[in-house]
Amino acid sequence: MAHRPPSRLLRGIGAHAELDEDAFNDGAWILSIGGAQQSHVNLAHPDEIFYEYLRRIGNVLDLAGPPGAPLRVLHLGAGALTLARYVQATRPGSMQAAVELERELLDYVLAYLPLPEGTELETVTGDARTELERFEPGSFDAVVLDVFAGADAPEHLTDPGYYAELKDLLSERGVLLVNVGDDPPLAFARRQAKALQEVFAAAGGDVAALGDTSMFTGRHPGNIVLAAAPFRWPAEWTQSLLQAGPHPAAVLTGTDLDAFASGR
């Protein structure tokens, strides 16, 4: 067993970050913050994603360009950089950037969990909205927003104006992916779906919601991934995502998403 790294105090939130080996997967590590598991990284196989919602995001990233072709990806909320590792493993040569509010977290993760060889990743310490001004419009093929902790999420990262700023960073065929964790009756997730619909519909685009089938009953806590694009959602993407899982998988678009967003 590898030596366990010491914990690191994240002064911004007053909690400790810790790294522990995954007892069931050689070469894999779990990042916990304040005692709660936050990220899972498989250093031996970065193309394997353990957490369900991250796997769903990875499945969309697989569709965001020709297989194996490099992508330009912005990660808002770094965690253990699981998705940045995945993109490099599956699309070598991708140009990526990560914005993380907690400076100590980025330093801690990169010190003990090295990125795959050849990874081109710009790391930025700062607010996930304020730091957007450093990037040019149309700079990214995918933007991943993974900073929410349910209804306690910072308000300035949940309003339509913010989503409009993220939309402007996308290329013509780019996709915005938002992880939303929530508790029943999923009022926060529904509000975020409506906010994204408002912004992307005005641009001729579309929104989809991905998750375990049971999540859309509104009776269970968990994660829903919202995917928004400035173009009409391809029907073949829905079929690919349903087949890719994790199962049981649901992909809501059109009137089905309208019903979910409105609480019907």
Legacy VTK file of the C-alpha trace (Angstrom):
# vtk DataFile Version 3.0
C-alpha trace
ASCII
DATASET POLYDATA
POINTS 264 float
0.000 0.000 0.000
1.288 3.435 -0.904
2.072 5.970 1.794
-0.988 8.050 2.624
-0.361 11.759 1.968
-0.877 14.153 4.880
-4.113 16.115 4.894
-4.190 19.730 3.744
-6.167 22.562 5.322
-8.270 24.498 2.826
-8.262 27.883 4.489
-11.053 29.321 2.369
-13.620 26.912 3.779
-11.828 25.878 6.969
-11.912 22.167 6.127
-9.243 19.560 5.497
-8.674 17.764 2.203
-7.554 14.141 2.474
-6.418 11.500 0.001
-6.985 7.802 0.647
-6.265 4.774 -1.468
-9.275 2.976 -2.894
-9.082 -0.397 -1.156
-10.784 -2.136 -4.072
-8.991 -0.618 -7.080
-5.216 -0.619 -7.377
-3.886 2.764 -8.409
-7.088 4.596 -7.484
-7.479 7.355 -4.888
-10.385 9.093 -3.167
-10.356 12.803 -2.348
-12.408 13.817 0.685
-13.069 17.348 1.906
-14.321 17.878 5.435
-14.794 14.121 5.750
-17.096 13.859 2.705
-15.910 12.035 -0.401
-15.637 14.440 -3.338
-13.638 12.812 -6.139
-12.281 9.478 -7.300
-9.175 9.184 -9.487
-7.742 6.061 -11.079
-4.123 6.928 -11.838
-3.546 3.567 -13.519
-6.594 3.905 -15.786
-7.688 7.577 -16.033
-10.132 6.608 -18.785
-12.199 4.781 -16.146
-14.634 6.976 -14.192
-16.070 5.667 -10.929
-18.693 8.259 -9.945
-21.973 7.926 -11.819
-22.560 11.597 -12.630
-18.994 12.074 -13.847
-19.386 9.023 -16.070
-22.450 10.635 -17.644
-20.499 13.853 -18.244
-17.685 11.799 -19.749
-20.175 10.135 -22.086
-21.256 13.538 -23.405
-17.639 14.603 -23.826
-17.194 11.475 -25.942
-19.800 12.917 -28.332
-18.465 16.470 -28.364
-16.063 15.803 -31.229
-14.795 13.041 -33.526
-13.530 10.040 -31.529
-10.042 10.663 -30.198
-9.835 14.217 -31.554
-8.500 16.866 -29.129
-11.011 19.151 -27.438
-10.738 22.539 -25.773
-12.298 22.067 -22.321
-12.883 24.430 -19.407
-13.438 22.889 -15.956
-15.106 25.153 -13.386
-14.457 23.450 -10.068
-11.385 21.246 -10.169
-11.820 18.575 -7.502
-9.202 15.913 -8.187
-9.248 16.765 -11.921
-10.914 13.459 -12.759
-12.441 14.736 -15.998
-9.304 16.554 -17.095
-7.466 13.246 -16.753
-10.220 11.474 -18.685
-10.082 13.962 -21.555
-6.312 13.632 -21.844
-6.517 9.820 -21.758
-9.249 9.616 -24.404
-8.330 12.700 -26.461
-4.559 13.252 -26.264
-3.453 16.748 -27.158
-6.547 18.450 -25.752
-6.068 21.986 -24.429
-7.734 22.374 -21.043
-8.158 24.921 -18.268
-9.390 24.501 -14.692
-10.670 27.192 -12.340
-10.725 26.358 -8.628
-11.531 28.690 -5.741
-9.345 26.863 -3.208
-5.662 27.366 -4.045
-4.565 24.746 -1.524
-6.786 22.124 -3.150
-5.169 22.454 -6.583
-1.684 22.402 -5.051
-2.538 19.358 -2.920
-4.059 17.323 -5.742
-1.281 18.062 -8.222
1.424 17.309 -5.634
0.193 13.792 -4.915
-1.886 12.782 -7.939
0.144 13.646 -11.048
-1.652 14.302 -14.323
-1.242 11.915 -17.270
1.886 12.533 -19.304
1.414 15.213 -21.942
-1.562 16.902 -20.265
-1.931 20.547 -21.317
-3.836 22.116 -18.410
-3.894 25.761 -17.357
-4.834 26.062 -13.681
-6.448 29.231 -12.359
-7.220 30.037 -8.728
-10.304 32.181 -8.372
-14.068 32.526 -8.625
-15.835 30.488 -11.314
-17.538 33.621 -12.655
-14.982 36.353 -12.115
-12.242 34.404 -13.889
-14.253 33.932 -17.088
-13.058 37.283 -18.388
-9.607 35.812 -19.083
-11.044 33.539 -21.790
-12.015 34.603 -25.302
-15.559 34.032 -26.651
-15.910 30.746 -28.498
-12.769 29.357 -26.858
-14.109 25.977 -25.743
-15.696 22.858 -27.187
-16.958 21.948 -23.720
-17.424 23.741 -20.404
-17.980 21.655 -17.267
-19.502 23.382 -14.217
-19.168 21.259 -11.084
-19.326 23.584 -8.088
-22.846 23.162 -6.728
-23.731 21.779 -3.328
-27.499 21.809 -3.664
-29.523 24.889 -2.868
-26.559 26.346 -0.923
-24.765 27.064 -4.203
-23.491 30.649 -4.637
-26.317 32.652 -6.203
-24.066 34.360 -8.742
-23.286 30.947 -10.255
-26.924 29.928 -10.684
-28.625 32.769 -12.561
-29.383 32.975 -16.290
-26.845 35.769 -16.709
-24.047 33.422 -15.677
-25.241 30.721 -18.034
-25.290 33.296 -20.829
-21.639 34.087 -20.092
-20.795 30.379 -20.246
-22.719 30.010 -23.508
-20.614 32.757 -25.048
-17.453 30.773 -24.276
-18.668 27.818 -26.363
-17.734 27.157 -29.952
-20.572 26.705 -32.446
-20.635 22.963 -31.694
-19.726 23.313 -28.020
-21.610 21.908 -25.061
-22.091 23.129 -21.490
-22.322 20.435 -18.808
-23.650 21.304 -15.359
-23.633 18.887 -12.437
-26.524 19.587 -10.070
-26.725 17.758 -6.757
-30.051 18.181 -4.993
-32.521 16.765 -2.480
-36.248 16.075 -2.944
-38.312 17.631 -4.388
-35.388 18.796 -6.594
-36.538 22.415 -6.655
-32.989 23.667 -7.220
-32.342 21.261 -10.118
-35.618 22.260 -11.744
-34.717 25.962 -11.467
-31.348 25.356 -13.080
-32.954 23.438 -15.946
-35.353 26.328 -16.565
-32.544 28.890 -16.417
-30.524 26.969 -19.000
-33.588 26.544 -21.227
-34.201 30.304 -21.097
-30.652 31.108 -22.198
-30.056 28.435 -24.821
-33.514 28.511 -26.419
-32.942 32.196 -27.161
-29.803 31.161 -29.066
-31.594 28.457 -31.054
-30.165 25.765 -28.817
-31.362 22.950 -26.614
-31.034 21.451 -23.141
-31.067 17.838 -21.968
-31.097 16.322 -18.481
-29.235 13.091 -17.738
-29.494 10.887 -14.693
-30.608 7.667 -13.124
-34.228 7.051 -14.098
-35.319 7.225 -10.450
-33.937 10.752 -10.045
-36.650 12.247 -12.213
-39.400 11.091 -9.867
-38.214 13.850 -7.520
-38.280 11.459 -4.571
-34.563 10.757 -4.182
-31.429 12.821 -3.467
-28.648 12.639 -6.000
-27.148 14.196 -9.098
-28.605 15.306 -12.395
-26.396 16.408 -15.266
-27.748 19.231 -17.414
-26.311 19.467 -20.919
-26.906 22.619 -22.968
-25.802 23.402 -26.490
-26.282 26.322 -28.925
-27.737 23.897 -31.494
-30.632 21.455 -31.630
-30.028 18.394 -29.475
-29.179 15.463 -31.790
-31.533 12.500 -31.416
-28.575 10.174 -31.947
-26.920 11.651 -28.844
-29.900 10.578 -26.773
-29.654 7.021 -28.051
-25.890 6.892 -27.502
-26.214 8.180 -23.946
-29.019 5.779 -23.089
-26.888 2.894 -24.313
-23.757 4.115 -22.533
-25.405 4.314 -19.104
-24.794 4.015 -16.213
-28.061 2.085 -16.071
-30.913 2.605 -15.593
-30.387 5.771 -17.608
-32.764 8.565 -18.567
-32.199 11.460 -20.975
-34.927 14.106 -20.873
-35.381 16.561 -23.740
-38.238 18.574 -25.248
-41.590 18.286 -23.510
-40.232 15.704 -21.050
-37.669 18.211 -19.840
-40.295 20.937 -19.766
-42.411 18.785 -17.465
-39.487 18.112 -15.145
-38.390 21.767 -15.029
-41.904 22.939 -14.207
-42.418 20.288 -11.528
-45.203 18.471 -13.328
LINES 1 265
264 0 1 2 3 4 5 6 7 8 9 10 11 12 13 14 15 16 17 18 19 20 21 22 23 24 25 26 27 28 29 30 31 32 33 34 35 36 37 38 39 40 41 42 43 44 45 46 47 48 49 50 51 52 53 54 55 56 57 58 59 60 61 62 63 64 65 66 67 68 69 70 71 72 73 74 75 76 77 78 79 80 81 82 83 84 85 86 87 88 89 90 91 92 93 94 95 96 97 98 99 100 101 102 103 104 105 106 107 108 109 110 111 112 113 114 115 116 117 118 119 120 121 122 123 124 125 126 127 128 129 130 131 132 133 134 135 136 137 138 139 140 141 142 143 144 145 146 147 148 149 150 151 152 153 154 155 156 157 158 159 160 161 162 163 164 165 166 167 168 169 170 171 172 173 174 175 176 177 178 179 180 181 182 183 184 185 186 187 188 189 190 191 192 193 194 195 196 197 198 199 200 201 202 203 204 205 206 207 208 209 210 211 212 213 214 215 216 217 218 219 220 221 222 223 224 225 226 227 228 229 230 231 232 233 234 235 236 237 238 239 240 241 242 243 244 245 246 247 248 249 250 251 252 253 254 255 256 257 258 259 260 261 262 263
